[in-house]
Amino acid sequence: MSQTTKLSAKGQIAIPKAIRTARRWKAGMEFVVKETTDGVLLKPKKEPKRDGKTLTIDDLVGILPYKGPRRSIREMDEAVLREARKHA
C-alpha cells in the first residue's frame, strides 16, 4: 500500500487512515523513529495487544482479503503439506 502525505510547518506527518486502521494505531500511541539507509522507519514503542497477547507478524498473516480463485480444502491441505516439507 503506497500513499502520500505532507510534512507540516510544525514537522508533523499525518499517517493515512487506511494504514492506521490496518495496524490498529490509535491517537496517543508512542513510536520509535529510526533513520535507515532506505528512509525512516516508524515502529510502535509497544506492540498492539489482542486479548493480552502481543501480536507478531505470524498473527497477522492471512487477515487480508484474498482476491484470487477459491481453493478447495484439498488444495489448501496440499499447499500446507508442501510448505511443511520445505521446512522439515
N, C-alpha and C positions, 0 to 999 in steps of 0.2 A: 504494500500500500504506500503510495507516494503522494504527498500533499505538500502544499507550500504554506508558509506563514511569514510574518514580518517581525522584525525586531523593533520594539517601540523606543521612543526617546528615553524612557526610563530603563532600557536594557531588558525588557520583558518580552518573552515569546509565548504566544498562545498555542497550545497543543490542540490540534483538531479534535473535535468531539468524538469522531469515529474511533480514533486511537485511544482517547481517554476511556471510552466505554469498553472497548475490546480488552484493555488492560486493567479495567476496574480502578482507574486512578481517580481519586476524589480530591476536592479542594482541601488544602491544608496538609496534604502529604509532603514529606520531605524527600529530596532526591540528592543523589551523588552525581556531580557533574565532573567528567573526566575528559581531558583532551587526548585524542588518539591521532595516529597518522592519517586516518581516514576522515576525521572530523571531530565531533563532540559526542560523547556517549552520556546518555541520561538514564540513570537507574534509580528505582525507588530505594530509599535508605533501608526500609524494611519491606520485605516481600508481602504482597497482599495475602491474607489468610482466608481459608474456607473451612468452616467447622473446626477452627482451632488448628488446622494443619497448614504449614507453609506450602504454597504451590510451587511446583517445579515445572520445567518445560514438558516433562512426560505427562503431567496432569493436564496440560493444555493441548497436546496433540490430539487431533480428531474433533475438536469442538467447532471448527469452521464448517460451513455447509459444503457438501460435496456436490460438484456440478457436472460429474461425468455420468456414464450409463450406470444403471442399477446393477449391483453384483449379487449373485446368489450366495447363500450360506456356504455352499460347497466351494465356490470361487474364493470366498473370504478365508475359509479354513485352509485351502491350498496355499494362499498367499502368506498366511501366518506360518504355516509349516516351512515354506521356502525361506522365510526370514529367520526362523528358529534354527534351521540347518546352517545358515550363514554364520550364526553366532555361537554355534556349538563347538 
